Amino acid sequence: MTVRVENNFIDNNFFFEVCTIITDPKFPWHIKDSTNDLVHDLIYESSLKKENSFYATKILDPIIVKLNLKSIVSSRLTLNFRRPSFEKNLIQEEGIDVNNKSLRGFIAINSSNSEIEIVGVNKFSLVENRFISFPKNNTYFTSSHTDKKFKIVLEIIYNQ
């Protein structure tokens, strides 16, 4: 399995622009499931058709160019609020398809003491503008954070 970790992934000027957009008080977040986390779906499936957020192009275009992507399956921004204690959450893909060659990538929008642990590989700290990518079918853990008011992570499922 190939894991890609790249610091300073996005050009600093563009990265600052993205941070400004998504931390603006008018940016449309919504509550995710039963947690207090906030999400903004950039590319998602709705009623069996793919839809894009108004912000998808502005946020994802330079990433598409840098990764030379064929397609994006989905993309989501997630804002997690600080937790009182460090918690580890197992994320396991439902209905794993061994023929699926899609990759899962994360870009940390801000640094925190949170980690992503890819089962059987390693743990990676969430550091501002760090890109972490691995095969979509791999099981992984995410952890909560205790040091910042919030953390924001951009997740992208893509094909090269």
Backbone hydrogen bonds, N-H to C=O, Kabsch-Sander energy under -0.5 kcal/mol:
donor,donor_aa,acceptor,acceptor_aa,energy
3,V,1,M,-0.5
4,R,133,S,-2.6
5,V,3,V,-0.5
6,E,131,F,-2.5
9,F,129,N,-2.7
15,F,11,D,-3.0
16,F,12,N,-2.6
17,E,13,N,-1.8
18,V,14,F,-2.5
19,C,15,F,-2.5
20,T,16,F,-2.2
21,I,17,E,-2.1
22,I,18,V,-2.6
23,T,19,C,-1.5
24,D,21,I,-0.9
27,F,24,D,-2.2
29,W,27,F,-1.0
30,H,39,V,-2.2
32,K,37,D,-2.5
33,D,31,I,-0.5
35,T,32,K,-1.5
38,L,79,L,-2.7
39,V,30,H,-2.9
40,H,77,L,-2.1
42,L,40,H,-0.5
42,L,75,S,-2.2
43,I,75,S,-1.8
44,Y,51,E,-2.3
46,S,49,K,-3.2
49,K,46,S,-1.2
51,E,44,Y,-3.4
53,S,42,L,-3.1
56,A,53,S,-1.3
59,I,55,Y,-2.2
60,L,56,A,-3.1
61,D,57,T,-2.1
63,I,60,L,-0.7
64,I,60,L,-2.6
65,V,61,D,-2.2
66,K,62,P,-2.3
67,L,63,I,-2.5
68,N,64,I,-1.0
69,L,64,I,-1.7
70,K,159,N,-2.4
71,S,159,N,-1.5
73,V,71,S,-0.5
73,V,157,I,-2.5
74,S,157,I,-1.3
75,S,43,I,-2.3
76,R,155,E,-2.3
77,L,40,H,-2.6
78,T,153,V,-2.4
79,L,38,L,-3.3
80,N,78,T,-0.6
80,N,151,K,-2.5
82,R,149,K,-2.1
83,R,145,H,-2.5
89,N,142,T,-3.6
91,I,140,Y,-3.6
92,Q,90,L,-0.6
98,V,96,I,-0.6
100,N,97,D,-2.0
101,K,99,N,-0.6
103,L,158,Y,-3.1
104,R,134,F,-3.2
105,G,156,I,-2.9
106,F,132,I,-2.7
107,I,154,L,-2.4
108,A,130,R,-1.8
109,I,152,I,-2.8
110,N,152,I,-0.9
112,S,126,L,-2.0
116,I,124,F,-2.4
117,E,141,F,-2.5
118,I,116,I,-0.6
118,I,122,N,-2.3
119,V,117,E,-0.6
119,V,139,T,-1.9
121,V,118,I,-2.5
122,N,118,I,-0.7
124,F,116,I,-2.6
126,L,114,S,-2.2
127,V,125,S,-1.0
129,N,108,A,-3.2
130,R,127,V,-1.9
131,F,6,E,-2.8
132,I,106,F,-2.4
133,S,4,R,-2.5
134,F,104,R,-2.1
136,K,102,S,-2.5
138,N,135,P,-1.7
140,Y,91,I,-2.4
141,F,117,E,-2.9
142,T,89,N,-2.4
143,S,115,E,-1.5
144,S,87,E,-2.7
151,K,80,N,-2.3
153,V,78,T,-2.3
154,L,107,I,-2.7
155,E,76,R,-3.3
155,E,153,V,-0.6
156,I,105,G,-2.5
157,I,74,S,-3.0
158,Y,103,L,-2.5
158,Y,156,I,-0.5
159,N,71,S,-2.6
